[in-house]
């Protein structure tokens, strides 16, 4: 391995490697139970804001703007720990979800509230339907996101 590669993968300098679109993926897990609650993206500005404030700030690819998680719902994600992977092109944050305790805008605790049933693994995308893993949302989005 080159010395640059060793410095990146074994050193202590935080030098995130953003993709061609200027973002990197971020996996957020709940500090209380370890569940994956979100996958989102950060650009440099969002990552800097997250580190500076201690609250998760993302880059919304659909809106093309910064997005402070929980700004309108109250379900802010207080960052407990921030890690980077070996080649610093992905981030993992452990968060304490405030408010209703939900990370999904649909009201579920996790954005990953549906799964492909085990019996369907090995099939194709068009051959599969999803099943819910959470019984119900923890809040009603219509009540929380009033315009």
C-alpha positions as CSV (number, residue, x, y, z in Angstrom):
1,X,0.0,0.0,0.0
2,X,1.2,3.5,-0.8
3,X,2.1,5.9,2.0
4,X,-0.9,8.0,0.9
5,X,-3.2,5.0,1.2
6,X,-1.8,4.1,4.5
7,X,-2.2,7.6,5.8
8,X,-5.9,7.6,4.6
9,X,-6.8,4.2,5.9
10,X,-4.6,4.0,9.0
11,X,-3.9,7.6,10.0
12,X,-5.8,9.9,12.3
13,X,-6.5,12.8,9.8
14,X,-10.2,13.1,9.0
15,X,-10.1,13.6,5.2
16,X,-13.5,12.6,3.9
17,X,-13.7,11.6,0.2
18,X,-16.8,13.0,-1.3
19,X,-18.1,11.4,-4.6
20,X,-18.3,13.1,-8.0
21,X,-21.5,14.7,-6.9
22,X,-19.9,16.2,-3.8
23,X,-21.7,13.9,-1.4
24,X,-21.0,10.8,0.7
25,X,-23.5,8.3,2.1
26,X,-24.4,8.4,5.8
27,X,-25.9,5.6,7.8
28,X,-27.7,6.6,11.0
29,X,-28.4,4.1,13.7
30,X,-30.4,4.6,16.9
31,X,-28.2,4.7,20.1
32,X,-30.9,3.0,22.1
33,X,-31.3,-0.2,20.1
34,X,-28.8,-0.1,17.3
35,X,-31.4,-0.1,14.5
36,X,-30.6,1.5,11.2
37,X,-33.0,4.5,11.1
38,X,-31.8,6.3,7.9
39,X,-29.5,6.4,5.0
40,X,-28.9,9.9,3.7
41,X,-26.2,12.0,2.1
42,X,-23.9,14.8,3.3
43,X,-21.9,17.2,1.4
44,X,-19.0,19.1,3.0
45,X,-21.3,21.9,4.3
46,X,-23.7,19.4,5.9
47,X,-20.8,17.4,7.4
48,X,-19.3,20.6,8.9
49,X,-22.7,21.7,10.3
50,X,-23.2,18.2,11.8
51,X,-19.8,18.4,13.5
52,X,-20.3,22.0,14.6
53,X,-23.8,21.6,16.0
54,X,-23.9,18.0,17.2
55,X,-27.2,17.5,15.2
56,X,-27.5,15.6,12.0
57,X,-27.6,17.9,8.9
58,X,-27.9,16.3,5.5
59,X,-27.8,17.3,1.9
60,X,-31.2,16.7,0.2
61,X,-30.5,15.5,-3.3
62,X,-34.1,15.9,-4.3
63,X,-34.3,19.5,-3.0
64,X,-30.7,20.5,-3.7
65,X,-30.3,22.0,-0.3
66,X,-29.2,21.4,3.3
67,X,-31.7,19.7,5.5
68,X,-31.5,19.7,9.2
69,X,-33.1,16.5,10.3
70,X,-36.1,17.1,12.5
71,X,-36.2,20.9,11.9
72,X,-40.0,20.8,11.1
73,X,-41.0,17.6,12.9
74,X,-39.1,18.0,16.1
75,X,-37.5,14.6,15.6
76,X,-33.9,15.9,15.6
77,X,-31.0,13.5,15.5
78,X,-28.5,14.3,18.2
79,X,-25.2,12.8,17.1
80,X,-23.6,10.6,19.8
81,X,-20.8,9.2,17.7
82,X,-19.5,9.9,14.1
83,X,-17.4,7.3,12.4
84,X,-15.9,7.1,8.9
85,X,-15.1,3.8,7.1
86,X,-11.6,2.6,6.1
87,X,-11.3,4.7,2.9
88,X,-13.3,7.7,4.3
89,X,-16.0,7.7,1.7
90,X,-18.9,6.8,3.9
91,X,-20.1,8.0,7.4
92,X,-21.8,6.1,10.2
93,X,-23.5,8.2,12.9
94,X,-25.1,6.9,16.1
95,X,-28.0,9.2,17.0
96,X,-30.4,9.9,19.8
97,X,-33.7,10.6,18.1
98,X,-35.6,13.4,19.9
99,X,-39.3,14.3,19.7
100,X,-41.5,11.4,18.8
101,X,-38.5,9.1,18.4
102,X,-39.1,8.6,14.7
103,X,-36.6,9.2,11.9
104,X,-39.0,8.6,9.0
105,X,-41.1,11.4,7.5
106,X,-43.9,8.7,7.3
107,X,-44.0,8.5,11.1
108,X,-42.1,5.3,11.5
109,X,-39.2,4.9,13.9
110,X,-36.9,3.9,11.0
111,X,-37.1,4.6,7.3
112,X,-36.5,0.9,6.9
113,X,-40.0,-0.2,8.0
114,X,-40.6,-2.8,5.2
115,X,-38.7,-5.8,4.1
116,X,-38.6,-8.4,1.4
117,X,-39.8,-11.6,3.0
118,X,-37.2,-14.3,3.4
119,X,-39.2,-16.7,1.3
120,X,-38.9,-14.3,-1.7
121,X,-35.1,-13.9,-1.6
122,X,-33.7,-15.4,-4.7
123,X,-36.6,-14.0,-6.8
124,X,-36.5,-10.8,-8.9
125,X,-37.6,-7.3,-8.2
126,X,-40.8,-7.6,-10.2
127,X,-41.7,-10.9,-8.4
128,X,-41.6,-9.5,-4.9
129,X,-43.9,-7.6,-2.6
130,X,-42.9,-6.0,0.7
131,X,-44.2,-6.7,4.2
132,X,-44.3,-4.2,7.0
133,X,-41.9,-4.8,9.9
134,X,-43.3,-2.1,12.2
135,X,-46.9,-2.4,13.3
136,X,-47.7,1.3,12.9
137,X,-46.1,4.8,12.7
138,X,-45.3,6.4,16.0
139,X,-46.8,9.7,14.8
140,X,-49.2,10.9,12.2
141,X,-47.4,12.8,9.5
142,X,-50.5,14.8,8.7
143,X,-50.5,16.2,12.2
144,X,-46.8,16.9,12.3
145,X,-46.1,18.3,8.8
146,X,-48.9,20.9,8.6
147,X,-48.2,23.5,5.9
